[in-house]
Amino acid sequence: MKPYYWHENNTIYSEWFERDRAMVRITDMFDREIMCLWDSDVEDFVTDGFKTTRQSWHEALTEYATERKLTAKEKSL
């Protein structure tokens, strides 16, 4: 399997929404970040057509990450 082949079974999705704040994020199974969007980036992701109304956030983010061949980043200490 290619290191950038992401799907809902090999990633962890987390989200945080509050009034005027938003965050969506996927990590690999070792908690290494693949992608994280905050506030206006979340809105732009939808506006730019990367997430459809029938799609879950998890599905949309993994498809985007796979298409862009994003890799997981090690956490810096």
C-alpha positions, 0 to 999 in steps of 0.5 A: 500500500502506498503511504498516501493511500488514505481511507476511513479505515487507516485514519482517525478523524476529529472535529471541533465546532463552536459558534464561530470556530471550526476545526477538522483533522485527520491523523494516521493510526499513530496520531501523526497529522495528515491534514488539519483545517481551521476556521476559514479553511474549513469553510473554503474546503466546502465552498471549493467543492471538496466536500459534498453534502452527502459526504462525511467529513472523514470521507472528504478529508481522506479523499482529498489527502489521497488525491494530493498524495499527502503524507503523515507528519511526525510530531515535533517536540 
